[in-house]
Amino acid sequence: MSGKLAPNSFRSVFKTIDKDLVRWFPGHMGKGLKQMQHKLRSVDCIIEVHDSRIPISGINTDFKYTVSGIKPHILVLNKVDLIDARYKSLIENHLKDDYKHVIFTECKNQQCNGLKQIFPLAQKLIKESDRYNRATEEDCNIMIIGVPNVGKSSLINALRARYFGKGNATTVGAVPGVTRSVLHKIKLSDKPLFYMLDTPGILSPKISNVETGLKLALCSTIADHMVGERILADYLLYWLNKNEHFDYVKVFDLEEQSDNILDVLTHVAKVNKKYLKFKDTMNNYIIAPNLDHAANMFLKAFRTGNLGKIMLDEDIIR
């Protein structure tokens, strides 16, 4: 790496997106939220799952008023392996007024300490709570809620494997929106008798600001095409430079830091030999770098942790 740019040479504001570009609340989300509310009388505990990379931006504050209520509540921040561990205490401190019980997990790792804590804590909270209309019921029901693609189904499958010794009971997908409706009961354990309810990911119908929406999109809570891969890659580059995370220079073999996404994507496409071939208006063949493919590579590098352990809300909790 050579010719490092001074921090003040980077953009201080991200201005290249229309806030109306993203449609935040597809129809199935509204339907799913109503289904969740109707199921509340049969639920003993709520487990709310979110992404550790967006522990503030990623929370749907509407849950507090629609499905959380007076039920015992556990907040699970998944994908903790993708953030720097030093942020965990800062996140807990920031959330302490709204969430008494916060557990960090890596649901795809059965040895995860957080994963081991969830079921015992849920049992304890239910035992100490007033179950009201369910006081005489032998079984206990846990509803799993959260925004899309944060690992709700992965959590259910991991808990089921740990305590019931069974395989996957619900579909897991790498894109948001795999679970579209509240499913039937999924058994968690026989003794004690516990069930879980998987639910569709629900985004807030009102996003507070554009950057919050872009952070949500970077973490795949909505499909990339709803914003645009190049726009997301540009915002990611802006955020990395603003917060002095420059691993992308080494990862993509750049000569120096850059604030120009077209330069970065052109370089990535050329290095990886990704080109498009098309005809111009004179019917001549033109070969050009495949910028969309490069944008996807840039986004994937962030999502898999190859750009470093990044917590996108670090500017909020610092």
Helices and strands as residue ranges (DSSP letters): G 7-9, H 27-39, G 40-42, E 45-51, H 63-63, I 64-68, E 73-78, G 80-82, H 87-95, E 102-104, H 113-128, G 132-134, E 140-146, H 152-164, E 186-189, E 194-197, H 210-218, G 224-226, H 229-242, H 247-251, H 261-271, E 275-279, E 285-289, H 291-303, H 314-317
